[in-house]
């Protein structure tokens, strides 16, 4: 084996360092959700906020997934093969990101009002009024989040994990704003989100400057890396957009269930995303750099490491799911049942949480396999998996919501991830 190939201790160290940062970031997020539940409970204000937050966060998530899947492996190989040519590409990519962030914000500002009044969205009149009051402020999430995604990708390509730690910043700032007395600030949840995203972006300046990776934008496409990037990005953008659109599907189906459904779903999802987020962050950010280098040096060894991680993470995720299922009432009571969050809200949240937890083992396996696929640069598979995921989600959301309402909607995600994971195991690992 090549002497530069990553060794098992490096994988362990990567998992530990990313894991510590991820735990801190996700605990900050959980604390923020506790304060939101205490301050607002299950209400139309929270419905409106989370509906907009998830809509605006959807393109940000797609963008970051594309950067993680396409840009990070490209940069890792390019730094090794053509280090002198990468600077121009990064300058031009910074310029592209700025233009993209402004365009996304303008589209959101003009298109959202029309979307809110559409009958298929399912929002009632009071919630529509509330969303119309705050969407212009929250739309600033998009340019800020898109730039955060770019700088996170820069750090990941350099083998740094500080971006994971920085993800705690928005939650901390929102928590601070919610802690302030009402007379100090109006709409603390809204303004805390925008300020939190701004400080999140600002946090990248020093580490990137220190690593000589903070670039002035260049609005051209002269770098010879663009053809490789464009060839890869099309399939990934389509696949990630389709895959992540399930968040919008959840919002629409939950809105049609009735008052409070969006709030309950999002409270349950905050806990699910806490688990998912930590597992996905640790898996993707700890293994992407290692898989990308390993596959270019010793493909069989990289595949053995994938299977070894699969044999460990699969059983651990099942055990973790069972533990959270049993402790769900105590967790919800501890975190949420305070202030405006009542007993009935807690019962409904526990039920939704338990059905949502079914997706965790399949999500963990899928995350590991998708990271390996991205490192292999088999991007057309992304598009196929994204299309399949959206179709499965739509069908089972409709069928299960009709019969089981919010619990069925939560369970539909488990079916989606299970089918995708099984297909990847059956088709991809045989190659």
Buried (B, 14 or more C-beta within 10 A) or exposed (E): EEEEBBEEEBBEEBBEBBBBBBBBBBBBBBBBBBBBBBBBBBBBBBBBBBBBBBBBBBBBBBBBBBBBBBBBBBBBBBEEEEEEEBBBBBBBBBBBBBEBBEEBBEEBBEEBEEBBEEEEBBBEEEBBEBBBEBBEBBBBBBBBBBBBBBBBBBBBBBEBBBBBBBBBBBBBBBBBBBEEEEEEEEBBBBBBBBBBBBBBBEBBEEBBEEEEBBBEBBEEBEBEBBEBBEEBBBBBBBBBBBBBBBBBBBBBBBBBBEBBBBBBBBBBBBBBBBBBBBBBBBBBBBBBBBBBBBBBBBEEBBBEBBEEBBEEBBEEBEEBBEEBBEEBBEBBBEBBBBEEBBEEBBBBBBBBBBBBBBBBBBBBBBBBBBBBBBBBBEBBBBBBBBBBBBEBBBEBBBEBBEEBBBBBBBBBBBBBBBBBBEBBBEEBEEE
